[in-house]
Amino acid sequence: MEDKSAGFQFTGIGTSWCVLIDGEVLDKDTREKILDYVQVFDNRFSRFINTSEASSFRNSPAGKYPLSSEFALILKRADELRELTSGLSDPAVGALLELAGYDSDYSMSPKADLKNFVLPKWQLDGETLELDRGAVFDIGGMGKGYLIDKIAEILEKNGYRHYMVDGGGDIFATTKSDGSPWRVAIEYPGKPDMAAGVVELKNQGLAVSDTFRRRWGNWHHIVHPVLKTPVESVLGVAAVSGNAWDADSATSALFFADEDKYSAVADAFGASYLVFKSDGRTRVSKNWKGELFV
């Protein structure tokens, strides 16, 4: 008999996944649908795949280009994040990450011409993208939350009502079958054996991000697009919202937003949050309802 507590585990978009169904085992047909969708999503939107839509503009001259409706939807959300962070949360930072060494070969070695990077300017008009130069889009910061919600849609369409979808620590959870919440511990950034707190999820998304999981040399995967350096003022962020995409979007924005804009970010995505600063402070939103140990 299969261990129900282990859930359905797999790897996709460069991270580990687990889908837990409360009291049930996920059927084979639904598993295959999930795996198929994750693969399609990766093929379409990963900057590590040269044929993806996210990579297709890397050598494009200035001009206007049609987008798929789904990529336009994702970039519309990215544009909202740019607005909330004075342009600092920008998916067009993909080429900078590659120059820093976080490329498709995982060279993890910064390139000499990194200093010459200029953040591409782009704007969206419906499903048309206008660029001033070639651009590589990295949607990893908030794309995972989008994907988690899509997996939740697959589960719902296949009759599952009580589940948790965990994609590398970002989560959407309904309730358990008895109506109780899913309790999830939040790791303190950089200290895997230390919990910063616990949240109880009931039809909510949780997103966590830090500067420690994807780190090489003096670099990590959250970079300042103008200074061309890693962000060091924030160690990590956790956010809870009504779905995983909103929670993930909030964490992406909170890494770059000025402290006086935190409430605006929270309002934009209906989120509560924790922001772990590098000076030892923890910024906690007034509507945070989880247990807090720090």
N, C-alpha and C positions, 0 to 999 in steps of 0.2 A: 504494500500500500504506500502511496506517495505521502510524504510528510507535508501536510497542509501549511504548517508554520513556515516552511522554507520559501513558499511562493514560487512564482515563475521568474527565474533569473536569466538574464542575458546581457550581452554587451552591444552597445550601439552608440553612434556619434561620439565615440571616444570615451565613454564612461560606462559604469556598471548600473544595471537596472534591476528592480525587483517589483513585481506586481503581486500584491497580496489580496486574496479574496477571503473575507471573513467566513470561516466555517466551510469553505468549498475549495475545490481544485479547479483551476482554470482549464476549460476544455481545449482540445487540440486545435479546433477550427479558429477560436478566438486568438490563441497564441500565434498562429500563422498569420492572421490578419495584422496583429500588432507588429510582428517581425517584418512583414512586407511593408507596412507603412513607415516604420523607422528607417528601413533601407532606402525607400523612395525619398523620404525627407532628406536623408544624408546625401544622396546622389544629387538632389536638386539644390541644396543650400549650403553644403560644406565648402569653405574656402580651400580645403585641402584637396578637392577634386577639381581638376582643371575644366571639366565639362559642366560643372554646376553653374547655376544662374548667378550665384554669389561671386564666382570667379570670372564670369564671362566678359566683364568690363575692364579687366586688368590692363589690356592694351588698347582700349578704345580711345579714339580722339574725342575732343570736345564735341558735344552734340546731344540730341534727344534720342532715347531708346525705349521701345515698348517693354513692359514687364508682364510676367504672369500675374494673375489676380492675387495669388497667395503671397508672392514676394512683395507686391505692392502693399498688401495689408501689413506685412512685417515691417517694411520700411516706413510705413505711416506711423507705426508705434515708435520706431527708432527716431523719427523726426520729433515726436513728442518728448522723448528723452533728451534730445539735443536742446530743445527749447527750455526744459527744466534745469539744464546744467550749463547754460551759456555756451553750448556747442562742444562741451568736453566729452560727453558720452556719445560717440559717433562710430557707427559700424564701418565707416570708410577707413578706419585705422588698421584694417587687415594687412595692408602692405607694410606698415610699420612693424607689426608683430613678426612678419616674415623676415624683415631686415634685422630684427633683434634676435632671430634664430628660431622662432616658433613657426616653422614652415612645414611643408608637407613631408619633408625628409627628417623632421625633428632634429635638425642639425644642432640646435641649442647653442649656436655660436654667432654672436652679433657680426654683421657685415660692416665693412669699412665705410660704405656710402649711406649708412643709417642717418648720418647728420644731414644728408641732403633731402630727406623725406619732407614732402609738403602735403598736408592733409587735403585731399580732393574736396572740391566744393560740389555739392549735389542738391537738387531739389526735386520734389515730387509733384506731379500734376495728374491726379487720378492714377492711371496705370502707365504713365510716361515718366521716365527718369531723365533728368537733364544733368549732364556732367561737364566740368571744365577741363577734365583730364581723365586718364585711366584710373580705375578704382578697384580695390579688392574689399569686399564687404565681409566683415566678421560678425555674424549674428549669434555667436555662442552665448554671449552674455544674457540674452533674453529669449533666444530661440528654443532653449531647452524647456522653459516653462510653457511655451506654445505647444511643443511636442507632447509634453505631459498631458495637457488638456485634450489634445487630439486622441491620445491613448484612452483617456477617460471616456471620450465620446464613443470609441469602439466598444469599450466595456458596457456602457449603457445600452448601445444598440443591440448588444448580444445578451441582454437580460440581467446583467450584474448590477447590483444596487449598493453593496457594502464592500468597499475595497480601498486600497491605498496604492498609489503609483509613485514609486521612488526612483528618480533618475539622478544618481550621483549625489543624493542628499537634498535635492529639490523634490517637493512632494505635492501631490493632491490627494486628499483623503475625504471620503464621505463620513458616515458614522459606521460603527460596527452594527451587527444585526440586532443587537439589543438596545440600540440607540445611544450607547456610550461612545465617547470620543476615542480617537487614536492618540496616544501619548507619545511624543517625540522629543528626545533630548537634543539640545543645541550645543554643539561643540564650541569651546572657546577657541578662537582662531590661533592656530599654531600649536595648540596643546590638545592632542587627540585623546588624552586620558582625562580631560577636565571638561565637565559640562558647565556651560554658562547659564543654563536654565532649561526649562521644559515647557512645551506648549501642548495644548490639547486641541486637536483638529476635528472639526465637525463641518463637513462640506466646505473645506477651505484649502488654500494652497499655502505652502511654506517654501521660501527660497533662502538659501544661505550661500554666501560667496566669501572667499578670503584670498589672501595673497600668498598662501603657502602651498597649495596643492599643485600648482603649475609654476614652479620656480626653477630657474637655472642661472647659475652665477649670481650676478647682481640684478637679474631681471625676474619678472613674473608676468602673468598674462593680462594684468590690468594696467594700461599705460596711458600717460598723458599725451594727447595727440599733438600738442603744441611744443611742450618742453622736450618731448621725445625721451621721456624717462619713465620708470615705473612709478605708480602712485604709492606713496609711503605714509601719507597722513592718516590713512584708514587701514586697519588690519583686516577687518571683515564686517559683514553686514548680514542681518537676518530680517526677513519681512514676512508677515502673514497677511493674506488677502483672500478675496472670495474665490479666486482660482489661481492656478500656478503661474500663468502668464503675467497677471497683474503683480503677483508677489515677486517674480523674477525681474520684471521691469522696475519695480521699486528698488530692489537691491542694486541694479545697474546704475540707476540715477543717484542713489544715496552715496555711492563711492565718490562721485564727482561734485555733488551739489554743495554749496556753501551751507553752513549750519542753519542760517536763518531761512533757508529754502527747504529744510527737511519737512516741515509741516505741509508745504505745497506739494511735495512729492507724495507724501502720505495721502493727501486729499485726492490727488490725481488718480491714484490707483486703489483707493479705499483700503489702505494698508496701515498696519502697525509695525513698528520696527525696533531693532537694536542696531546701533552703530558703534563698533569697537574701534576707538581711536588709538593711534600709535603712542600717544602720551599717557595711556593708561585709563583714560576716561571711557565710560560707556554712555552713549546718548540713548535714552529710552523714550519712546513716544508715550503720550499721556494715555492712549487707548490700548497700550500693551496689556494683555490679559494673562500671559503665561507666568510661570514661576521664574524668578530671577535669582541666581546665586552670586552674581558679581555686581 
